[in-house]
Amino acid sequence: MLSFPKSIARFVILCVALLFASGCTNAYLEGTATNAWHTVSIPTDATLLDIAFAEDAQHGWLVGKQSTVLETNDGGVNWKLRSLDLGDQNYNLNSVSFYNNEGWIVGLPSLLLHTTDGGDSWSRVPLSDQLPGSPDTITALGDGIAELTTDIGAIYRTQDAGRNWRAMVTEAVGVLRNISRSADGRYVSVSSRGNFYSTWVPGDDVWVQHNRNSSRRLQNMGFTADGRLWLIARGGIVQFGETEDDLEAWSEAVTPEFATSWGFLDLTYQTEDDVWLAGGSGNLFYSPDGGKTWQKDKAVENVPSNFYRVMFVNPELGFILGQSGVLLRYDPATAELA
């Protein structure tokens, strides 16, 4: 049997250790220099699903499970419960959107609410029994103009405050995990099992289906600040589209932190370069360069919640929505050194 001097054995072990370390430089990420996210106390333990602001960044609305509706008049520092006349039915309020003081809320079972006075009063808008699927998202686009999607990918638009709706696609795409809309009206959706994604461009009659580009199931998709696609795949994988036009060309897959065992759930842009990535078990990551490098916001990792949504009203004001009434607010004016 061959034997090696102890000095050679130590050298080999050292080389292996260095090689391993060099390949896992992002096993544990450095923390962000400051922490501008702070937990907000709200009068509910319901899981929050969406947030929107009316004419300015002071007057906002939160919606969620258990028919939860909350209102703020100070930019989200304080929230109060609003009781809407929804009868005895318990709704999951999925989506809220405002254009100036005109707002919309959709929920399950099938529900559509409308306001024209900033939310002082809400009226129920009747929905057809023939609606394909259940209301999923609503986007306010102008005076009396809104787009509604369902959980199987039907898209409808109203030009007259909900009295009439026009189908934008001739057929639905199937049961969805999630759906996102770009600023210029394009949509991307992920199938319920994460097997494929579909895209729709205004003017098209149907969705276009695309195969996922790896063996990992898709978790969520959306649009970058400059109109390209981004995706989150199972196992903590993030990818960005190469161009706006080629919807199947992807950059190299990135794993922001190898040691993170919980999956990512949502991604959003604070600015064209500043990106935030949220996930399970209080995981929150930040990239200052459009997703090339990442840091971890360690100040919030002990928050006992999965972070389902991260979004910005403007670069100075953002929110993270979590389970069981967890809400975080981003305010750089109150940032603390990490």
C-alpha positions in Angstrom: 0.0 0.0 0.0 1.3 3.4 -0.9 1.8 6.0 1.8 2.4 9.7 1.6 4.4 11.9 3.9 2.3 13.9 6.3 3.4 17.2 4.7 2.1 16.1 1.3 -1.2 14.9 2.8 -1.7 18.3 4.6 -1.0 20.1 1.3 -3.5 18.0 -0.5 -6.2 18.6 2.2 -5.4 22.4 2.1 -5.8 22.5 -1.7 -9.1 20.6 -1.6 -10.4 23.0 1.1 -9.3 26.1 -0.9 -11.0 24.7 -4.0 -14.2 24.0 -2.1 -14.2 27.5 -0.6 -13.5 29.2 -4.0 -16.5 27.4 -5.5 -18.8 28.4 -2.6 -18.1 32.0 -2.1 -21.8 32.7 -1.7 -22.5 29.9 0.7 -23.2 32.6 3.3 -23.7 36.1 2.0 -22.5 39.3 3.6 -25.1 41.4 5.3 -26.5 44.7 3.9 -24.7 47.7 5.3 -27.9 49.2 6.6 -31.4 48.0 7.5 -34.4 50.1 6.3 -37.0 47.4 6.8 -39.1 47.6 10.0 -42.0 45.5 11.2 -45.3 47.3 11.3 -47.9 46.4 13.9 -51.4 45.9 12.4 -54.7 45.0 14.0 -55.0 41.5 12.4 -53.3 38.2 12.1 -54.7 37.4 8.7 -52.3 36.7 5.9 -51.8 39.7 3.7 -52.1 39.4 -0.1 -51.8 42.8 -1.8 -51.3 46.5 -1.2 -52.0 49.7 -3.2 -52.0 53.4 -2.7 -54.5 56.0 -4.0 -53.8 59.4 -5.3 -50.6 59.9 -3.2 -48.2 57.7 -1.3 -49.9 58.5 2.0 -53.4 57.0 1.5 -53.1 53.2 1.0 -55.0 50.0 1.3 -54.1 46.5 2.4 -56.2 43.4 1.6 -55.8 39.7 2.5 -57.5 36.6 3.7 -60.6 36.5 6.0 -62.1 39.5 4.2 -59.3 41.7 5.6 -59.2 45.3 4.5 -57.0 47.9 6.2 -56.4 51.6 5.4 -53.6 54.0 6.1 -53.4 57.8 5.8 -49.7 58.2 6.8 -47.8 56.2 4.3 -48.2 52.9 6.0 -46.9 53.8 9.4 -50.3 53.1 11.0 -53.2 51.0 9.7 -56.8 50.6 10.7 -59.3 47.9 9.9 -62.1 48.8 7.5 -65.3 46.8 7.6 -66.9 46.5 4.2 -70.5 45.2 3.7 -69.7 41.8 2.3 -72.4 39.8 4.1 -71.6 36.6 5.9 -69.3 35.2 3.3 -65.6 35.0 4.2 -63.4 36.2 1.2 -59.8 36.0 0.3 -59.2 39.4 -1.1 -56.4 38.7 -3.6 -55.7 42.1 -5.4 -56.3 45.8 -4.9 -55.4 48.6 -7.4 -55.9 52.3 -7.7 -55.7 55.0 -10.4 -55.8 58.3 -8.5 -58.9 57.9 -6.3 -60.6 55.2 -8.3 -59.9 51.7 -6.9 -60.8 48.1 -7.3 -60.6 44.9 -5.2 -61.1 41.4 -6.4 -61.5 38.3 -4.2 -62.6 34.7 -3.8 -65.3 33.5 -4.0 -66.0 35.6 -7.0 -66.0 39.2 -5.9 -65.3 42.6 -7.5 -65.5 45.9 -5.6 -65.2 49.5 -7.0 -64.7 52.9 -5.5 -64.5 56.4 -7.0 -63.9 58.4 -3.9 -60.6 57.0 -2.6 -62.3 54.2 -0.7 -64.7 56.2 1.4 -67.4 54.0 -0.1 -67.3 50.7 -2.0 -69.8 49.2 -4.3 -70.1 45.6 -5.6 -69.8 45.1 -9.4 -71.7 42.1 -10.7 -69.7 39.4 -12.4 -71.1 37.0 -14.9 -71.7 33.3 -13.8 -70.0 32.4 -17.1 -66.7 34.1 -16.1 -63.9 31.6 -16.9 -62.3 30.9 -13.6 -62.3 33.1 -10.5 -61.0 36.7 -10.2 -57.3 36.8 -9.5 -55.8 40.2 -10.2 -57.1 43.7 -11.0 -55.1 46.6 -12.5 -56.5 50.1 -12.5 -55.4 51.9 -15.7 -57.4 55.1 -16.0 -60.7 56.7 -15.4 -63.2 53.8 -15.6 -60.5 51.6 -17.1 -59.3 48.4 -15.6 -58.0 44.9 -16.5 -59.1 41.8 -14.6 -57.5 38.3 -14.8 -58.8 35.0 -13.5 -57.0 32.1 -12.0 -57.1 30.2 -15.3 -55.7 33.0 -17.4 -58.7 34.8 -18.8 -58.1 38.6 -19.3 -60.9 41.1 -19.4 -60.9 44.9 -19.8 -63.5 47.5 -19.0 -63.7 51.0 -20.3 -66.8 52.0 -18.4 -66.1 51.4 -14.7 -67.2 47.7 -14.9 -70.5 47.9 -16.6 -69.1 46.0 -19.6 -66.1 43.8 -20.0 -64.3 42.8 -23.2 -62.4 39.5 -23.4 -58.8 40.1 -24.5 -58.0 36.4 -25.2 -60.2 33.8 -26.9 -59.3 31.0 -24.5 -57.8 30.6 -21.0 -54.4 29.1 -20.5 -55.2 26.7 -17.6 -54.9 26.8 -13.8 -52.1 29.2 -12.7 -49.7 29.4 -9.9 -49.3 33.2 -10.4 -49.7 35.9 -13.1 -47.8 39.2 -13.5 -48.4 42.3 -15.7 -45.8 44.6 -17.1 -46.1 48.3 -17.3 -46.9 48.2 -21.0 -49.6 45.6 -20.6 -47.9 42.3 -21.3 -48.5 39.3 -19.1 -46.5 36.2 -17.9 -48.1 33.4 -16.0 -46.8 30.2 -14.4 -48.7 26.9 -14.6 -50.1 25.5 -11.3 -47.4 22.8 -11.2 -44.6 25.0 -12.4 -44.1 22.9 -15.5 -44.2 25.7 -18.0 -44.9 29.4 -18.4 -47.1 31.4 -20.8 -46.9 34.9 -22.2 -49.4 37.3 -23.7 -48.9 40.5 -25.7 -51.7 43.1 -26.2 -53.2 42.4 -29.6 -52.7 38.7 -29.5 -55.7 36.4 -29.4 -54.1 33.6 -27.4 -51.4 32.9 -24.8 -48.1 31.5 -26.0 -46.7 28.6 -24.0 -43.0 28.1 -23.2 -41.2 25.1 -21.7 -39.2 25.8 -18.6 -35.5 25.9 -19.3 -34.3 23.4 -16.6 -35.5 20.5 -14.6 -36.5 22.7 -11.6 -40.1 23.7 -11.4 -41.0 27.3 -11.7 -42.1 29.2 -8.5 -42.8 32.7 -9.8 -42.1 35.0 -12.8 -42.4 38.7 -13.6 -40.9 41.6 -15.5 -37.6 43.4 -14.8 -37.5 47.2 -14.7 -36.5 47.3 -18.4 -39.1 44.9 -19.6 -37.2 41.6 -19.6 -38.5 38.5 -17.8 -37.2 37.2 -14.5 -37.9 33.8 -12.9 -37.6 32.1 -9.6 -37.2 28.3 -9.7 -37.4 25.7 -6.9 -34.2 25.3 -4.9 -33.4 29.0 -4.6 -32.6 29.6 -8.3 -33.0 33.1 -10.0 -32.6 33.9 -13.7 -33.1 36.9 -15.9 -34.2 37.1 -19.5 -31.5 38.1 -22.0 -33.7 40.5 -24.0 -37.2 41.9 -24.0 -38.1 40.2 -27.3 -36.7 36.7 -26.9 -38.9 35.1 -24.2 -36.9 31.9 -24.1 -33.3 33.3 -23.9 -32.1 33.2 -20.3 -28.9 34.3 -18.5 -27.0 31.8 -16.4 -28.9 30.5 -13.4 -27.9 32.2 -10.1 -28.1 30.8 -6.6 -27.8 34.0 -4.4 -27.0 31.9 -1.3 -26.2 28.2 -1.4 -26.9 27.7 2.3 -30.5 29.0 2.1 -32.7 26.0 2.5 -36.0 27.9 2.0 -37.3 28.8 -1.4 -37.7 32.2 -2.9 -41.2 33.5 -3.4 -41.1 37.0 -4.9 -38.8 39.5 -6.6 -39.2 43.2 -7.3 -37.3 46.3 -8.5 -36.8 49.3 -6.3 -35.0 51.1 -9.1 -33.5 49.9 -12.4 -30.5 48.5 -10.5 -31.8 47.8 -6.9 -33.5 44.4 -6.7 -35.1 42.7 -3.7 -35.7 39.0 -3.4 -38.0 37.6 -0.6 -38.7 34.1 0.5 -39.6 31.6 3.2 -38.5 31.7 6.9 -37.7 35.5 6.9 -35.2 35.4 4.0 -34.6 38.7 2.3 -31.9 39.5 -0.2 -30.7 42.7 -1.9 -28.8 43.3 -5.2 -27.4 46.7 -6.0 -26.5 45.8 -9.6 -29.6 44.2 -11.2 -29.0 40.7 -9.8 -25.3 40.2 -10.5 -24.3 40.2 -6.8 -26.3 39.7 -3.7 -26.3 40.7 0.0 -28.6 39.4 2.8 -30.7 41.6 5.1 -29.9 39.7 8.3 -31.8 42.2 10.5 -35.1 40.6 9.4 -34.2 36.9 9.3 -35.7 36.4 12.7 -39.1 37.6 11.7 -41.3 34.5 12.2 -42.9 34.6 8.8 -42.7 33.6 5.1 -42.4 36.7 3.0 -44.9 36.2 0.1 -44.8 39.7 -1.6 -42.2 42.4 -1.8 -43.2 45.7 -3.6 -42.4 49.4 -3.8 -44.8 52.3 -4.1 -41.8 54.4 -5.1 -38.0 54.1 -4.4 -38.4 55.6 -0.9 -41.4 53.5 0.2 -41.7 49.7 0.1 -43.6 46.9 1.8 -43.2 43.1 2.5 -46.4 41.1 3.0 -46.2 37.9 5.0 -48.3 35.3 6.7 -50.3 35.7 9.9 -50.4 39.5 9.8 -46.7 40.2 9.2 -46.0 43.5 7.5 -42.6 45.2 6.9 -42.2 48.8 5.8 -39.1 50.2 3.9 -38.2 53.7 4.9 -34.6 54.9 4.3 -35.1 57.9 6.6 -35.2 55.4 9.5 -32.4 53.1 8.3 -30.1 51.7 10.9 -26.5 50.5 10.6 -26.5 46.7 10.3 
